[in-house]
Amino acid sequence: MYCLIKEWPNKMATLMTEDGVVLWTFSDVEEARKVWQDWCSLQNGRIANQINYLSKSDPST
């Protein structure tokens, strides 16, 4: 599974699938990354540990 972490201007971060399905929103990027890593470790290597970080949103959009 390939996931993205989107950081928002207020520093919150959303963990989502590559096709835009929101899995959860966290208080910051580090918390989102930790949850993703923990979930991957529970899968016992059955999934690819792939994640990408999106830059902060432009508040004008």
C-alpha positions in Angstrom: 0.0 0.0 0.0 1.2 3.5 -0.8 0.2 6.3 1.5 0.7 10.1 1.7 0.9 12.4 4.6 -0.5 15.8 3.9 0.6 18.6 6.4 -1.8 21.5 6.7 -1.0 25.1 7.6 -2.1 24.6 11.2 0.5 21.8 11.5 -2.1 19.0 11.5 -1.4 16.0 9.2 -3.7 13.7 7.3 -2.7 10.2 6.4 -4.4 9.2 3.1 -4.2 6.7 0.3 -2.6 7.6 -3.0 -6.1 8.0 -4.5 -7.1 10.5 -1.8 -9.1 8.4 0.7 -8.5 10.0 4.1 -7.5 7.4 6.7 -7.1 9.7 9.7 -6.0 13.2 10.7 -3.3 13.7 13.4 -2.0 16.6 15.4 1.3 16.6 13.5 3.3 14.9 10.8 5.4 12.9 13.3 2.3 11.3 14.9 1.0 10.4 11.4 4.4 8.9 10.5 4.6 6.9 13.7 1.1 5.4 13.3 1.9 4.4 9.7 5.1 2.7 10.8 3.4 0.9 13.6 0.6 -0.3 11.3 3.2 -1.5 8.8 5.1 -3.4 11.5 1.8 -5.2 12.4 1.5 -6.4 8.8 4.6 -8.6 9.2 6.1 -7.4 5.9 3.0 -8.3 3.8 2.8 -4.8 2.5 5.3 -2.4 1.0 6.2 0.3 3.5 5.8 3.2 1.1 4.9 6.7 2.2 5.4 10.2 0.8 5.0 13.6 2.3 3.1 16.4 0.7 4.1 20.0 1.5 1.9 22.3 3.5 -1.2 23.5 1.8 -1.3 27.0 0.4 -3.8 28.8 2.6 -5.0 30.8 -0.5 -6.4 27.6 -2.1 
